[in-house]
Structures are given as C-alpha cells and as structure tokens.
C-alpha cells in the first residue's frame, strides 16, 4: 500500500506580528496541515514578541534561531537604541532564555531529498543572502559548516531572513526563501511555504513546494502597535502597508 504524502508548513520572520501569525496558522489549519516548522526571527520589529514566542512554542514542532532571536535577548542594556530595549523588555525572561537556546539548523527528508532549514545562511545567522546572490553564495548555502554540523549535503535548502520569497534550482539543488509572515518586503501579504513529499520515500516519489500568500488585517496590527506605544511606529506601518524596507523610506519620501 502506498505511503501517504506528508505536508509540512514552513514559516519565518514573524517579528512580533501576531495578527499575521494568527492568519497564517488559520490557513495552515484549514488545509489540514499539522506540522509547522519555524525558521526564526520570532520577535522584534513588531509589538507582540512575547505572544509570538508563546504561540510558536505551542504550534511549531521546531523553531530555528534567527539573528533577532540571537541578539535581542541580550540587548537590554542602557547603551542600546531605545527601540531595541523596548522589544527586549517586552519579552519575558523565559522568552529570552528560549530564544537563545534554539537550534541553528533542522534537517528532514521527504521523497528521497535531504531538506535543510536555517535562518540566514550555512555560516551564520548574520550572513545575509539575497535573491540576487552570486553563484558562490548559492553554493555556500549547501556547504557543510560548523553551523550545519557534519552529514551529507542537502538537496533542498529553505531559509528566511531577507523577507523576500523566491525559489531557484541549479545543478539539481533547490534554494528557496520562504518569505516573511510578519514583515514581508516583497509584497504586503503574509507568506509561508508548504513542502510535500513521501516520508522514507525515494527520488522517484512526488515532491512539491508551494508558496502561499495570506491576507491579514494590517490596520489592526498597526493599531495594536500604536496602543502599546511601540517605538518606530511610523516605519513599521509603512513597511506593513507597502512592503518597502524602512531604510529606503526617507529616500522615497515616505513617512
């Protein structure tokens, strides 16, 4: 009897946007998917990091550590920018401990393909790889490093970090960015990925990757941030409404 396929949802870069997270999880539930894997950056930039941590701990089978998960828990001192301290202080001490102990990588296998998940790159949570990468950067995403640990090279790599969903295939290897749930910078709609394949199957078994866009109430999320007195509110609102990175707002006359 054929083994039924398994579907896994990949989410990333929630950034404290619980309104978007709840919409994405509702869509995942409606599709009958029960396995959710989180590629990191749970808190920071948005107003409800602690609640995003709580939901992630409850709903995600695995969460890997992102750059914000790595630095935010230890960024509560008087010398850090006020907005960083606000996002740090909004987290409970238990949230900070959990974020700092998250694994850096998670591997799984479907339809004979080794699938590797990490936040930003195979070398560091702070190494950024955009869709306009070089061929050397593409190859490096599949490398065996101190971060990934020993083992065979992956066939598929999925990551987050840049908030810009894309998929690229080269020489039999698939690289994809799953986009962002809470702070997308390609279009102002929450994004996640579904991967589907046969557990313990071979390369001849069906395998699929699907990008899913989920609309959510952006104005409600902005209102929450305003009610909580979150710093950087104007930049946050523009990013959510336009998907334009805040570093470009002044140049473009936004805000």
Secondary structure, DSSP 8 states (H G I E B T S, - for coil): -----EEEEEE---TT-HHHHHHHHHHHHHTT--EEEE-S--SSSSS-HHHHHHHHHHH-SEEB--HHHHHGGG--STTS-HHHHHHHHHS-HHHHHHHHT-BS-EEEEETTEEEEE-SS-SS-TT----TT--HHHHHHTT---TTT-SS---SEEEE-SS---EEEEETTEEEEE---SSS-SSSSSEEEEEEEE-TT--TTS--EEEEEEE---HHHHHHHHHHTT-TTHHHHHHHHHH---GGGTTTTT--
